[in-house]
Amino acid sequence: MSSFDPEIIKEIEEQRPKIPVGMLSRDEKDRLIERGFLGLYRWYVAKSQVQRNWNPDKDFDWRAFRRDHNPEVNTILEGFFAVEQFVPDYVTKLLLVIRKSHGRSHFHIRWGSEEEKHADLWYNTVLFSQYRSPEWLKEYMGQLRGQEWNLPWDDPMHMIFYTVFQERATQVNYLNTAVIARGKSENPLYANSADPVLALAASKIAADEAAHYNFFLEGARLFLYYYPAESLQAMADVINHFAMPAGNLIPNYDHFAEVVYRAGVYGPREHARDVVQAALNNLGVSGRRALEAGIKRSRLVPDENGNLRETAIFDGLDFVTIQEKVQRIFKVIETHEKEVGFSDVDPTIFVPNY
């Protein structure tokens, strides 16, 4: 009987695929991702119109907004206002990249309409605080809009992961601002910053950001399921080079970032714990180090048609859970389509890749 070198056996076992090799062609995977986005978009719109259809002017008692906030709170409000002045760029630049996708492009237009409400709401907080004059505010808006924001990546896969982390980061910013506005901050500087109108405003927007985050999260799961190796690389790129949008375009942004950091609104700790790790957990990745190690172990080889196929998935990726989550996405879409009648004519059907 032949004997084999234990080291060779160990190396073979380490490189053995952790999941079966993907069965579907690239065209079929792209079709399923598109059907997933379209179904998610239709379901999202139906839900958002019922649950989050608020108005930035009429749904808040702006006359009751505090006019005596400390300079730090006003700096936070001005910073949020400034970031939202680039909504036209956030919408149009990415729309050009994803315009061929019915579901994703139409969701992006809907997303833009909701971000437009956020821009108007933060405008109102700065205006009614009366910390600045209306003339100053209009001049500052013109200064901001005289510049142009550009995409950090120009491909759909990188941008789906960028929006996951960006929307989660924005949600964390607003949730922690709501803590200050409810008078619950542990920072003595904000002990007297309670403002029911601001608390409601920050909470409303945070709920929108949570919905946006969940939509992009589901989209990212589609990519992870059908293109795991490429998705993991894109995700790592985004994490390693992530920056909040328009920071390089906003005057005194470093001061704003310092204020939100010292206020406990958003800083390196919140980014690492509440954004990166939270999103990785939701995506079925055990941690940033596991992500980077897994990329080194993943393999892409061409099949007989020249398509690259994954041959190894690392241990830190909970692929069983990802598949279950993707199946749940299609189940949600199926329920919505049955309610509307799409299922009778053109149903969305989950097709496993493994």
Secondary structure, 3 states (H helix, E strand, C coil): CCCCCHHHHHHHHHCCCCCCCCCCCHHHHHHHHHHHHHHHHHHHHHHHHHHCCCCCCCCCCHHHCCCCCCHHHHHHHHHHHHHHCCHHHHHHHHHHHHCCCHHHHHHHHHHHHHHHHHHHHHHHHHHHHCCCCHHHHHHHHHHHHCCCCCCCCCCHHHHHHHHHHHHHHHHHHHHHHHHHHCCCCCCHHHCCCCCHHHHHHHHHHHHHHHHHHHHHHHHHHHHHHHCHHHHHHHHHHHHHHCCCCCCCCCCCHHHHHHHHHHCCCCCHHHHHHHHHHHHHHHHCECCHHHHHHHHHHCEEEECCCCCEEEEECCCCECHHHHHHHHHHHHHHHHHHHHHHCHHHHCCCCCCCCC
